Amino acid sequence: MAKNDLFRKLSIGSDIRWSYTPQSFEAKKEAADQHVSDMQIWDSTLFSEGAFSGNTLAQQNIMRHHFLAMAYFGVNYLNGETEGGVPLEFQRPNVPLAAIPSHGGRFAFEVSEPYSSGDTLARFKNIIFTGRPEVAPVVHKDQKRANKRPQNGDPGLYTRMSTHGQKLVKTTEGSRKWREVKLKTGEPGHIGMNFPLGGIGNTVIDTKGRPTRIGPDGHASTVDGRKSYQLGTALFAARVDNKNHSARIMVGFEGTAPHEKNQLGVSHGFRSTVFGTILGIKKYKNERSATGQLKGERANMPGDLGALGSTVTESKLQGFSNFMKGVRILESDRTGREELRVHFRKLLSSTTSIERHQVIKSIDNSAYETSQRRPGSAQNLGRPRNEDASRIIDTVKQLSYDPRMLASYISLGNPERNTAAYQPVPVSGVAKMRTEMQGHSREISGSVSSTSSKVVARSCAHYDHAQSFPRRMG
């Protein structure tokens, strides 16, 4: 379904189109309808403050940080042919960001830095969990201890097992990279977090038509108290290989916590964590995703394991860390969170890298303006400025293998850009390059070698992406 059709379904009004209802969790047939439910559910999950507590806010912060990281580092389809993959919009157009974690797939952030991959990944994880690269989170020994924690701003992270793991495989380039694999038995040592998916205080109808109210950590029960549920859990699985200087964290969202069952009929017990048939018990397969929708191809999402991810470099991590300073300011009070919610609605509905980069820049500008209204704040920010070309996202590398794809990407750029910044660059191996300065587009055709096309990509994409990422002065 076309993107215009998707947004036509959300065009009733700004308040109504994003409103969560108990019907949001009902399974839809069309992918576009499923994606609308994804947007409504995540908007409410990330910003609902009914029956609010500090613990819930800490959970919302972690999930918001994950969405911001996907937008900042890029949502790429890891096709195995191109190092780092290609932007998802070229493989699956019209997929909003809210759909990425909503249909059974896991998202991987991979670090490949000489001699420092483990350290870089540790700081990236800290930013996701606490917002600060130097502050590590508290992780409880198990789920039971996390459930008993006090209301002191603790998100309730705990160690858990997972049947989705990661192993090193040899690539066509000869290097070794982490890839997602399905395990025969649960693998220990991962981090879990139970949270109120759908928004704390909201109503979810169970499979027997009984209303339940979402509570802290996603716990809910029927009005008569006879049936209890848990809705919403996250998995963070990290692996480091110091020998090959490779590190990776895989993030997934599931419908219910280990050993629990949710209102949608999804269970996460022994039958769903044991592969094959053991002692006559067949593995139970959940057909519905975390948001109650379909999985993989039936939701216009890649169905293969490890299909989606980003590459985290040291330079981009520094930029993301600076950007998150502003996000923390907006998250620190209700007014800032309401302003952040306006930006997030654009982010959750975004379907291209350019749209997401523009939202990132808008959030950064809002954070700067907010910091100026707090002159005594220790987090007072410098004025945002454009990111240097050497620290832009690696989209140019991802697109370089196909110049026609690059041409399409550049034609989606900002129509207000300064066309004088574009100058044709003669490159050996390029049969033809023509720039239409008035139409803001490029046509590239002919046989282009891999090396020369990368040079073309850099020359074409320099200005677009240099505007996309803010970097703070001072």
Backbone hydrogen bonds, N-H to C=O, Kabsch-Sander energy under -0.5 kcal/mol:
donor,donor_aa,acceptor,acceptor_aa,energy
6,L,2,A,-1.8
7,F,3,K,-2.3
8,R,4,N,-1.7
9,K,5,D,-1.2
10,L,7,F,-0.7
11,S,8,R,-1.2
17,R,13,G,-3.2
18,W,14,S,-0.5
19,S,16,I,-1.4
24,S,21,T,-2.3
25,F,22,P,-0.9
26,E,23,Q,-1.4
34,Q,30,E,-2.1
35,H,31,A,-2.4
36,V,32,A,-1.7
37,S,33,D,-1.8
38,D,34,Q,-2.1
39,M,35,H,-2.2
40,Q,36,V,-2.3
41,I,37,S,-2.8
42,W,38,D,-2.6
43,D,39,M,-2.4
44,S,40,Q,-1.9
45,T,41,I,-2.5
46,L,42,W,-2.6
47,F,43,D,-1.1
48,S,44,S,-2.5
50,G,200,I,-0.6
52,F,49,E,-1.0
57,L,53,S,-2.0
58,A,54,G,-2.0
59,Q,55,N,-1.7
60,Q,56,T,-2.7
61,N,57,L,-2.6
62,I,58,A,-1.7
63,M,59,Q,-2.1
64,R,60,Q,-2.8
65,H,61,N,-2.6
66,H,62,I,-1.7
67,F,63,M,-2.0
68,L,64,R,-2.6
69,A,65,H,-2.3
70,M,66,H,-2.2
71,A,67,F,-2.1
72,Y,68,L,-2.6
73,F,69,A,-2.8
74,G,70,M,-1.5
76,N,74,G,-0.7
76,N,309,G,-2.0
77,Y,86,V,-3.8
78,L,76,N,-0.7
78,L,307,A,-2.9
79,N,77,Y,-1.5
85,G,82,T,-2.6
86,V,77,Y,-1.9
88,L,75,V,-2.5
90,F,87,P,-1.8
91,Q,87,P,-0.6
91,Q,88,L,-1.3
92,R,88,L,-3.6
95,V,92,R,-0.6
97,L,347,L,-0.5
97,L,350,S,-1.6
98,A,348,L,-2.3
99,A,96,P,-1.5
100,I,96,P,-0.6
100,I,97,L,-1.2
102,S,99,A,-1.3
107,F,251,V,-3.1
108,A,308,L,-1.6
109,F,249,I,-2.7
110,E,108,A,-0.6
110,E,310,S,-2.7
111,V,247,A,-3.4
112,S,312,V,-0.7
116,S,113,E,-1.3
117,S,113,E,-0.8
120,T,116,S,-2.7
121,L,117,S,-2.6
122,A,118,G,-2.2
123,R,119,D,-2.0
124,F,120,T,-2.1
125,K,121,L,-2.9
126,N,122,A,-2.2
127,I,123,R,-1.9
128,I,124,F,-2.0
129,F,125,K,-2.6
130,T,126,N,-3.3
131,G,126,N,-0.9
131,G,127,I,-1.1
132,R,126,N,-0.8
135,V,132,R,-1.0
136,A,134,E,-0.6
139,V,137,P,-0.5
140,H,138,V,-0.5
140,H,157,L,-3.2
146,A,142,D,-1.8
147,N,143,Q,-2.1
148,K,144,K,-0.9
148,K,145,R,-0.5
149,R,146,A,-1.2
152,N,150,P,-1.7
158,Y,192,G,-2.1
159,T,140,H,-1.7
160,R,190,H,-2.2
162,S,187,E,-1.3
165,G,163,T,-0.6
165,G,181,V,-2.6
167,K,179,R,-2.3
169,V,177,K,-3.0
171,T,175,S,-3.2
174,G,171,T,-1.6
177,K,169,V,-2.7
179,R,167,K,-2.3
181,V,165,G,-2.6
183,L,163,T,-3.1
183,L,181,V,-0.5
187,E,162,S,-3.0
190,H,160,R,-2.1
191,I,236,F,-2.5
192,G,158,Y,-3.5
193,M,234,A,-1.5
195,F,232,G,-1.8
197,L,195,F,-1.6
197,L,231,L,-1.8
199,G,196,P,-1.9
201,G,214,I,-2.9
202,N,199,G,-1.9
204,V,212,T,-2.6
206,D,210,R,-2.6
207,T,263,Q,-0.8
209,G,206,D,-2.2
212,T,204,V,-2.0
213,R,221,S,-0.8
214,I,202,N,-3.2
215,G,219,H,-2.2
218,G,215,G,-1.9
219,H,216,P,-1.8
220,A,229,Y,-2.1
222,T,227,K,-2.0
223,V,211,P,-0.6
225,G,222,T,-1.5
229,Y,220,A,-3.5
230,Q,261,K,-1.6
231,L,218,G,-2.2
232,G,230,Q,-0.5
232,G,255,G,-1.5
233,T,254,E,-1.8
234,A,193,M,-2.4
235,L,252,G,-2.9
236,F,191,I,-2.8
237,A,250,M,-2.8
238,A,236,F,-0.6
239,R,248,R,-2.7
241,D,246,S,-3.3
245,H,242,N,-0.6
246,S,241,D,-2.2
247,A,111,V,-2.3
248,R,239,R,-2.6
249,I,109,F,-2.2
250,M,237,A,-3.0
251,V,107,F,-3.5
252,G,235,L,-2.1
254,E,233,T,-2.9
259,H,268,H,-4.2
260,E,257,A,-1.8
262,N,266,V,-2.6
265,G,262,N,-1.5
268,H,260,E,-2.5
272,S,269,G,-0.8
273,T,269,G,-0.5
273,T,270,F,-1.1
274,V,270,F,-0.7
275,F,184,K,-2.1
278,I,276,G,-0.5
278,I,281,I,-1.5
281,I,278,I,-2.0
282,K,280,G,-0.7
283,K,276,G,-0.8
284,Y,271,R,-2.5
286,N,284,Y,-0.6
289,S,293,Q,-3.0
291,T,102,S,-0.8
292,G,289,S,-1.8
296,G,103,H,-1.9
298,R,295,K,-1.4
299,A,296,G,-2.2
300,N,297,E,-1.9
301,M,296,G,-1.9
307,A,304,D,-1.0
308,L,106,R,-0.6
309,G,76,N,-1.8
310,S,108,A,-2.6
311,T,73,F,-0.5
312,V,110,E,-3.2
313,T,311,T,-0.6
317,L,313,T,-2.4
318,Q,314,E,-1.8
319,G,315,S,-1.6
320,F,316,K,-2.6
321,S,317,L,-2.5
322,N,318,Q,-2.0
323,F,319,G,-2.3
324,M,320,F,-2.3
325,K,321,S,-0.8
325,K,322,N,-0.7
326,G,322,N,-0.8
326,G,323,F,-0.8
327,V,323,F,-1.4
328,R,324,M,-2.3
329,I,325,K,-1.1
330,L,326,G,-1.8
331,E,327,V,-2.1
332,S,328,R,-0.7
332,S,329,I,-0.8
333,D,330,L,-0.7
337,R,333,D,-2.1
338,E,334,R,-2.3
339,E,335,T,-1.8
340,L,336,G,-2.4
341,R,337,R,-2.1
342,V,338,E,-1.2
343,H,339,E,-1.3
344,F,340,L,-2.5
345,R,341,R,-1.9
346,K,342,V,-1.0
347,L,343,H,-1.9
348,L,344,F,-3.5
349,S,345,R,-1.3
350,S,346,K,-0.6
350,S,347,L,-0.9
356,R,352,T,-1.7
357,H,353,S,-2.5
358,Q,354,I,-2.1
359,V,355,E,-1.7
360,I,356,R,-2.4
361,K,357,H,-2.1
362,S,358,Q,-2.0
363,I,359,V,-2.7
364,D,360,I,-2.1
365,N,361,K,-2.1
366,S,362,S,-2.3
367,A,363,I,-2.4
368,Y,364,D,-2.0
369,E,365,N,-2.4
370,T,366,S,-2.4
371,S,367,A,-2.4
372,Q,368,Y,-1.6
373,R,369,E,-0.8
373,R,370,T,-0.8
374,R,371,S,-1.2
377,S,374,R,-2.2
380,N,377,S,-1.4
385,R,471,R,-2.1
387,E,466,A,-0.6
387,E,469,F,-2.3
391,R,388,D,-2.3
392,I,389,A,-1.1
395,T,393,I,-0.8
396,V,393,I,-0.6
397,K,394,D,-0.5
398,Q,394,D,-1.7
399,L,395,T,-2.2
400,S,396,V,-0.9
402,D,399,L,-1.9
406,L,402,D,-1.9
407,A,403,P,-2.3
408,S,404,R,-1.9
409,Y,405,M,-2.2
410,I,406,L,-2.7
411,S,407,A,-1.8
412,L,409,Y,-1.3
413,G,410,I,-1.8
417,R,414,N,-1.8
419,T,417,R,-1.0
421,A,418,N,-1.9
422,Y,419,T,-1.7
423,Q,421,A,-0.6
430,V,427,V,-1.7
431,A,429,G,-0.6
432,K,445,S,-1.0
434,R,443,E,-1.8
436,E,434,R,-0.5
436,E,441,S,-2.3
437,M,435,T,-1.0
440,H,436,E,-0.9
441,S,436,E,-1.4
443,E,434,R,-1.9
445,S,432,K,-1.2
448,V,446,G,-0.5
453,S,449,S,-2.4
454,K,450,S,-1.3
455,V,451,T,-1.3
456,V,452,S,-2.2
457,A,453,S,-2.7
458,R,454,K,-2.4
459,S,455,V,-2.2
460,C,456,V,-2.4
461,A,457,A,-2.8
462,H,458,R,-1.3
465,H,461,A,-2.3
466,A,462,H,-1.9
467,Q,463,Y,-1.2
468,S,464,D,-0.6
469,F,465,H,-0.9
471,R,385,R,-3.7
473,M,383,R,-1.7
